[in-house]
Amino acid sequence: MTNLLRDSFGDVNHKLDYMVGNKQHGQLVQIDRSNQPIPVFIEIDNESVFDSDGDNTAQAGSTSESFLESIHVVNSNTAEVYLQLFDRAAGSVTVGTTAPKQSYLIPSGDGVSSAGFDRVFNPPLHFNTAISYACTTTATGSTDPTTGLTVNLIYHRPKLHSQVPGT
């Protein structure tokens, strides 16, 4: 479904005259050619990723611009490992060479119980291109953990809608 953006003259805007606000924090206003604001609504649909064997291969979290809301990772290894997050499509990540956007230390288990790591991002962490991730033994390395990690991501991709005057 395509959302047609119309200005106060009823003209369809094929390009926005200009936008003001802070897209990263979800505040956005469209201004039409008569300098009148058009309300813009941001619809948020949360999506999630579950991976029961996170390893040193780059995996896709999302495939387009997204906002990461939270991560939960479980490590059953007796050594600490890292969750690397990339702002690239998984296919363009070379783990160990591509610099991560963020890298998080995941504590080790004790051989009997696993350890967990939780992080809620407030505001959500913005990824311009996509969310990709890999689990490795160092913060920027490429070595595979002995046992794969359980990785859970919650993110959203904003969808902008403009109210069409007269409807």
C-alpha positions in Angstrom: 0.0 0.0 0.0 1.4 3.4 -0.9 0.6 6.4 1.2 0.2 9.6 -0.8 1.4 12.7 1.0 -0.8 15.7 0.1 -0.1 19.3 1.0 -2.7 21.9 2.1 -3.5 22.6 -1.6 -4.4 18.9 -2.1 -1.4 18.4 -4.3 0.4 15.1 -4.1 3.9 15.6 -2.8 6.3 13.4 -4.8 9.1 14.8 -2.6 8.8 16.4 0.7 9.5 20.1 0.7 11.4 19.6 3.9 11.2 17.8 7.1 11.8 19.0 10.6 12.2 17.1 13.8 14.3 14.3 15.0 13.7 11.1 13.1 15.8 9.0 15.5 13.4 9.8 18.4 10.3 9.5 16.3 9.4 13.2 16.1 8.6 14.2 12.5 6.6 17.0 10.9 6.1 17.4 7.1 5.9 21.0 5.9 4.0 21.7 2.7 4.8 24.4 0.1 2.5 26.9 1.9 4.5 26.4 5.1 1.7 24.5 6.8 2.4 21.5 8.9 0.9 18.1 7.8 0.6 15.7 10.7 2.9 12.7 10.2 2.1 9.5 12.2 4.8 6.9 12.9 3.4 3.4 13.1 5.7 1.1 15.1 5.5 -2.7 14.5 7.9 -4.6 16.8 9.7 -7.5 15.2 11.9 -10.1 16.8 14.8 -12.4 16.0 15.5 -15.7 17.8 18.7 -17.6 17.0 19.5 -20.7 19.1 23.0 -21.0 17.7 24.6 -17.5 17.4 28.1 -18.0 16.0 30.8 -16.2 14.1 28.9 -16.0 10.9 27.1 -12.7 10.2 23.4 -13.1 10.6 20.6 -10.8 9.5 18.6 -9.2 12.3 16.7 -6.8 10.0 17.2 -6.1 6.4 16.5 -2.3 6.3 16.7 0.8 8.5 15.7 -0.2 12.0 15.7 0.8 15.6 17.0 -1.9 18.1 15.0 -1.9 21.3 16.5 -4.7 23.2 18.8 -7.7 23.2 18.9 -10.8 25.4 21.8 -13.3 25.0 22.5 -16.5 26.8 26.0 -18.0 26.9 26.5 -21.6 28.0 30.3 -21.4 27.4 32.7 -21.3 30.3 34.5 -18.4 28.5 33.2 -14.9 27.9 32.1 -14.1 24.4 31.0 -11.0 22.5 27.9 -10.1 20.5 29.0 -7.8 17.6 26.3 -5.6 16.1 26.8 -4.2 12.6 25.0 -1.5 10.7 25.2 -3.4 7.4 23.4 -6.1 5.5 24.7 -9.5 6.7 26.1 -10.3 3.2 28.4 -7.2 3.4 29.9 -8.1 6.8 33.3 -9.8 7.0 33.4 -10.8 10.7 36.9 -9.9 12.1 37.4 -7.3 9.4 34.3 -5.1 9.4 34.1 -2.8 12.4 31.0 -3.4 14.5 28.7 -0.5 15.4 28.6 -2.0 19.0 30.2 -5.0 20.7 28.9 -6.4 24.0 30.7 -8.7 26.5 28.5 -11.7 27.3 29.5 -13.2 30.6 30.5 -16.8 30.8 28.5 -19.7 32.4 30.1 -21.8 35.1 29.9 -25.1 33.4 26.6 -25.9 35.1 24.5 -22.8 34.5 24.5 -20.5 31.6 24.9 -16.7 32.0 22.6 -14.1 30.4 23.0 -10.6 29.1 20.1 -8.1 28.8 20.1 -4.6 27.4 17.1 -2.3 26.7 17.9 0.7 24.6 16.1 3.9 25.5 16.0 5.5 23.1 16.3 2.6 20.7 19.6 2.2 18.9 19.3 3.4 15.3 20.7 1.4 12.4 20.7 3.2 9.0 21.1 0.2 6.7 20.2 -3.0 8.5 20.9 -4.9 11.8 23.4 -7.8 11.5 25.2 -9.6 14.3 27.8 -12.2 15.0 29.1 -14.0 18.2 32.8 -14.2 18.7 35.5 -14.7 21.4 36.8 -11.2 21.2 35.2 -7.8 20.7 36.2 -7.3 17.0 37.5 -10.8 16.2 36.2 -13.7 14.1 36.8 -16.8 16.3 33.7 -18.9 16.9 32.6 -19.6 20.4 32.8 -23.3 21.4 29.0 -23.5 21.7 26.6 -21.1 19.9 24.8 -18.5 21.9 21.0 -17.9 22.2 20.3 -14.5 20.7 17.1 -12.6 20.9 16.6 -9.1 19.3 13.6 -6.9 19.4 13.5 -4.0 16.9 11.1 -1.9 14.9 11.1 -0.4 11.5 9.2 2.9 11.5 6.4 3.4 8.9 5.5 7.0 8.2 1.9 8.0 7.4 0.6 11.4 6.6 -2.9 12.4 7.2 -4.6 13.3 3.9 -6.6 16.6 4.4 -10.3 16.2 3.9 -10.3 12.5 4.7 
